[in-house]
Structure formats: C-alpha cells, structure tokens
Amino acid sequence: MRLSDIKIKTVPTFRGIQVLRGLAACMVVIHHSTQSWSQSLGKGVSAPTWEAGAAGVDIFFVISGFVMAISTIGREDKTHPAVSFLERRLIRIYPLYWIVSLVYLLKVTIVRWYPRFAGTGQHVQTPLGYIVSSFLLIPYRDSLGHIQPLLNVGWTLSFEMFFYLLFALALALRVRVAYFLTPIMSILVVAGTFHGAHWPAILLVLTDPMLLEFLAGVLLGQLVIQGVRLNVATSALLLIVAPMLFFFAPRTPIRVLQWGVPAALLVSAFVMLEDRFEGLWPRWALLLGDASYSLYLSHFLVLIVLAKRMVKISTLTSTHLKGEIASVLIMSCCATLVSIVLYRVVEQPINRKLRRSLLTESETRRVILKVA
C-alpha cells in the first residue's frame, strides 16, 4: 500500500515503524549495557559508554506521536472517542509496567533486608508515596534527587501518559489533534524555559522540551493522512543523514535538538519509504518490534543480574575494551531473548484478554445506549 493511497477512514499498517521500534529499544539496551558494564568495574576504573544509544527514547516519542495520529483515523465519530482511546492506551501501558515494577520492588526489598546483596552505590528509599506515584506514573523526586519512578526506565512513560491525556482531551473536544496540541505543547515548553530547581517534579516533566518530539510525530501523521509524501531520493537522503546526526552532530545540552530532530527525520524516512520496504522486513525484525515494550521495561533487570558476572568473566580477556564489547553483546542478546519470552508469555496474552474484554464492554454500552 502506497502512502498516497491512504484514506481518512483507513488505518494503515507501517511495518517499517514496527521495525524501528525494535531498533530504538536495542539502542537503549546497548546504552544501558555499556553503563552497567562501566559501573560494575569498580572505583577508579572506567569504560566508554554509548551515550547516543539513549536517543532510542527520542525515537520512541516521535513514533508514539505518529502512531497515535494514524491510529485514530476513523475514530473521530465514535460516541466516546476519548474514552475509547484512553482505555486502549491504559491497557497497552499499565499491566506489563506494573508486573515488571513489582519484580523490581521485590528486588529493592530484598536488598533492604539483606544488604550483602546490595553491591556498591546509593540505593533509593521507597516510602509509600513514592511507590504509589511510581505505579501511577506520576512524576516524583526520589530520595537521590532523580525524577523517575521505582522502575527507572519508566520515566519516559510519564511523558507518554501526559501526551495521551492531551491527545484524549483533543478527541473529547472533537477538534483536530494537531491544531489542538501545537499551541498547547509550545506554550508548555516555553513556560518550561523559566523553570527552576524548586519547581515540583510534575511541572518539570510537563514543561520539558521533549514534548515537542511527540508533537513532531503527530504533525508527521497529519501530513501522511493528508496524502503528503516525499519522493524516494529525499526519503533515502533523510535515512542517511539522520543516523549521521545522531553520531557526529556537535554536542548540545538541548536534548530535543541533539536527538529529537534526528529522531523526527529518521521516523519520517521510514514512513515515507514504507511502500518500498513493506514486504522486505524479516520476521525476526518485526518480532523484535512487537516485543520492544517488553524489552524496554525488562532489560534493566536482566543487566542488573548479568553485569557484575560478565565483568568477572571478562578478566580472562586482555583489555577492558574487548571485554566490554563481548559483554555488551552477550547482555543485550540475553535481554532480547528474555523480552521475547516475556512478550509471548505475559504481554501478548494479557493485552489480548483485556482488549477482548474491552470490546465486549463497548458492545454492551452501545446496546444500552440504543435501548435507552
């Protein structure tokens, strides 16, 4: 299917975007693997970390905005489009997040009871308010001064949930999402330029410039819905330039410029080249995309278990660099395998059951409304 053939009532499937999800998740995993390796070496010893891998989060944000814009095609006329949208998003985000967070909470509790398992470094305190905020994805400043939930990779989901709420508000008001979000997100980001350290954690998140990455995805989706399309040469150029910007662009403290712009260009390239590569993606790449959420949530727990053990094993190699490369590859592969099992055994069955239940409830509500 060609992007120019997209009709307003047809929700297309973008296999390239699914593959890009998996790629973004792998970038984050490798980034954290190099961090875990370096931290496990001990005091006075350091190793290079792949900081650009953190840009996988920025790619996720742009993809999220794009997918939300595309997936609501034809839903604008539903009786309760905002309710339907939020129900689906909550089912997608919370169940697996809660399960992995419970495992992490158990790990933290065991460390508190048995300090010999703690290892080195400071460990976050877990008052009830922090636990509740973590599970609800409400931004909270922990005992170490970080604004992140108990499952630390979940900080990105606080951004996701805020974006979903704004998106749902636009659906509830039955206005064009792009027209609604553009001024609101722009105003919030401008307001955030005046922030100070004394600001509450929730305000710091809700005015972060990274919100613009979601907006970039929404605007891309709106262009695609309207039939706008780049030619193959321009799209291919974007596909080449975007990775180069990730790795070689001058460093800047403004993340949305450093990684958000290349992320938007990369997602645009994948979208615009969809009809060229639609049937060429291997099944394993699509599976990795399907399991990307499981991979993103669970990989940190896998790294906690493996990092120190890999450092001990790698002492057999001649250099730290060789040991790091081998260990990062092994840890990343293990995290990926665990995530595929988690996706198949936990995430996919739960999502199917909850969506089936949601569909049944929606049909029941429609019958009640008709009778009333």
N, C-alpha and C positions, 0 to 999 in steps of 0.2 A: 504493500500500500504506500502510495506516494503522499508526502505531507500536503501537497497542494490539493489532494482529493479529500482531505478531512472535512466533514460536515459538522455543523454545530451540534447535532444530536448523536453523533457517533464518537465513542470513546476509543481512540486507537491504542494499540499496544506498542510500546517503544522498547524493543529488546536491547538496543544499544544502551539505553539508560539503565536497564537492569544490570547489564554487564558493568557499566560504570559504577554502579552501587558497590559491586563486589570489589572493584579496583580501589575505590575510595576506602572501603573497610580494610583492605590489605595494607594500604598506605598508613593508616592509623596503627594497625597491628605492628608493622615494622618499626614505626616511630617509637611506640611504647616498648618494643623488644630491645631496641638499642638503649633506651633509657634504663630499663630494668637491668640490662647487662652492665652498664656503666655503674649504676648504684650498687650492684652486688659485688663489685671488685674490692670494695673496702676503702677506708680512708687513705688519702694520698695517692690513689690510683684513679685515673680517668680514662675514658674511651670515647671516641667520636659518636655522636648521636645524630640520627637523621631527622632534623627539625622540620624539613619540608614535608615529611610524612603527615604532620599534623594538619596539612591542608586538605586531607581527606574529609575533615569535618566541614570545611567550607564548600567542598563539592556536594556533600550531603545536603547542606542547606539550600543550595541552588536547585538541586534535584527535587527537594521537597516542595519548594515553591512551584516548580514547573509541573510536577505530578498533581499537586492539589488543583492547579488551574485546569489541567487537562481532564482530571477525573471527575470534575463537577459539570462537564458538558452534559446537557440534557437533564440535569437535576434541579435546575432553577425553578421549574414549575411544580415541583413536588409540594405536597401540603405543608410539610415542615422540613425544608431543605437543610436548615442549620442543625436541627436535632439529628437528622439522619447522618449528616456529615460528622458531627461530634461523636455520635455513637460508634461509627466506624473507626474513627481516629483513636478513641479510647480503647477499643478492642485491640487495635494494632499495637498501641504503645504500652499500656499498663500491665497486662498479665505476665508477659515474659520479663519485663523490668522488675516486677515485684518478686518473681521467683528467684532471679539472679541476685537481687538485693537482699533477700532473705538468706541466701547462701553466704553472701559477703558479711551480713550482720552476724551470722553464726561464726564465721572466721574471726571477726573482731572480738566477739565474746569469748571465744576460746583463748585468744591471745591475752585477754584481760585476766582470765582465770589461771592461765599457765604462761607466765611471762617468758619462760625459756624458749617458747616458740616465736617470740616477738621479733627477734633479729635486731637490727640496728635502726636508728632513726626515731623520730617522734611519731606518736600514734594518736589519732583523733579521739576526742571524748564523744560519747554518744548519749547525751541527755534525751529525754522523751521528745522534747520539741524538735530536736534535730532529726530524730528517727521519723517522726510524723511528716515533717517538711520534706525529708528525703523521699519518702514513699509517695507523696503527693506532687513531687517535683516543684515545690515552692522554693525559690532561691533563699539560701540560708548561709550565713557566715559561720563556718565551723570553728572549733577550738584552735586550729592552726592558722586562722585568718583567711582561709580559702573559701570562695563562694562556689560550693559544689556539694552534691548530695553524698550520702554514705558510699554508694557505688560511684566513684568519682567520674567515670566516663559519662554518667548521667547528666552532667551539667548542660550538655547540648540539648537534652530533652526538655529542659526548662524553656529554652528558646523555642523549641518545636511546639510545645503546648501553648505558649503565648501567641505564636503565629497562628495556630489552629483556632484559638479563641477569636482573634481578629478576623480571620477568614470566615468563621461561623457567623460573626456579627454582620459581615457584609451580606452573607446569604440570608440572614434573618431580615435584613432591611431590604432585600431584593434589589440590590444595586450592583453595578459592575464591580467585581472584586478588585481589579487593577486600579480603577478610578478611586475606589474607597481606600485601598491600602497605601497608595503612593503618597498622598499628603499626610496621612496619619503616621506612617513609619518615618517619613522625612522629618516631621516635626519632633518625633520622639528622639531621633538621632541627633538633631540639632540641639535639643534640650540636654542631651547627654554630654555635649561638649563642655557644659558648665558644671559637671559633676565634681564632687569632692570625696575624699576618703570617708567622710562622715555620713554619706548617703546610705540609706538602708540597702541591703543586698538586692532586694527585689527591684528597686529603682535602677540600680546599676545594670541589671540584666535587661530590663525593659527599655532602656535607652542606649543599648550597645549598638555601635555601627554594624555589627554582624547581621542585624535585622535586614539590612539592605540586600544581603545575599538571598534571602527568601523573596524579597521584592523583585530582584533580578530574574529569579525563576518564574515568578508569576507573570512578569511582563513578557518573558520569552514564550510562555504558554499562551498568552493572549495573542501574540503575533502569529503563532502557529495556528491557533483557532481561526484567525482571520485570513489564513492562507498565505501569509508572508513566508518566503523561502529564499535562502541564499543559493547561489549556484555552487556546483561541485568544487570548482577551483578555490573559491573563497572559503568554503567549509573546510576543505583539506588544509588550507593555509592556517586556519584557526586551530585545527587539530595538531599542527606542528608548532605553532607559536605558543599556545597555552602551556604545554609542559616546559618549554624553554623558559618561560616567565617564572614558573614555579622554582626552577633550579638556578637560574642565572640572573634574575632581576635584582637590582640593588636592594638591600635590606631596608625596610622602613618599619617604624613602630606601629603604623596604622595597618592592622591585620586585613581589613577589608580591601585595601589597596594591594597589599603584598600577595595575598592568596585569594581574596574574594573575586577580584577582576579576572585572574586566570581561570578560576573555577567556573565563572559565568561563560567565558569564552570556550572552555572545554565542553561544558554541557551543551552549549549552542552547537558546537561542531558535531557532537554525537547525535543530536536531534536532527540537524539538517542533513546528515549523511545516513539517516535511518533506512531509507529505501535502497541505499547502495549496499548495506551490510546486513539487512534484516535476516536473511537466511543463511548467513555465513558464520554466525556466532556458534562456537562449540557448546555442547550441552553442559560441560563442566563449568564453563564461564557463566552460563545462565543459572546453574545451580548455586554457584558462589554468590551471585546477585540475590537469589532467593534467600540464602542463608546469611546475608550481610548484616541484618539486625541482630541475629543470634551471635554472629562473630563479633560485632561491635560491643555487645553487652558482656559477653563471657570471656573475651580474650585476656582481660586483665587478671582474672582469677587463674587462668592457665599459666600466665607469665609469673605470677607470684609463686606457684608451685615449682616451676622449672628453672627460673633464672639462676638461683644460687647453685643448684645442682649442675647446671651447664658450665658455670664458672669453674667449679671443681674439676669437671671432666676436661675442660679445655686447657688445663695446666699441662696437659701432655703435648700441646702444640708449642711451636717455637716462639710465636709472637701473639700479643693480645689481639692484633687485628685479625689474624687468621682465626683465632678462637671466637672472636666476636661474629665474624661473618658466618661461620659454621653454626654457632649457637643461635643466632638470629633466624637463620633459615629453618633450623630444627624447631625452635619455639613457635615460629609463625606457622609452620606446617601442622604442628600439634594443635595449635589454637584453631586452625581452619578445620581440621578433622573433627575436633570436639564440637565446633559450631554447627557442622553439617548434621551430626548426630542430634544435637540439641534442636535444630530446626525440624528434623524429621520426626523426632520422638515427642517433643514438647510444643514448640511454637506452632507448627503447622496444624496438628490435631486440635489444639486449643482454639486457634483462630477459626478453623472450620466449624467447630461446635458452636462457638459464640456467634459467628455470623449466621449460621443456620437458625439459631435461637432468635437472633435479632430480626431475621427475615420473617420468621413465624409471628413475632410480636408485631411487626409492621403490618403484616396482612390482617392480623386481628384488629389493630387500630383502625385500618381502613374500613373493615366490615362494620365496626361500631359506629364510625362516622357516617357511613351510608345509612345505617338503621336509624341513627339519631336524626 
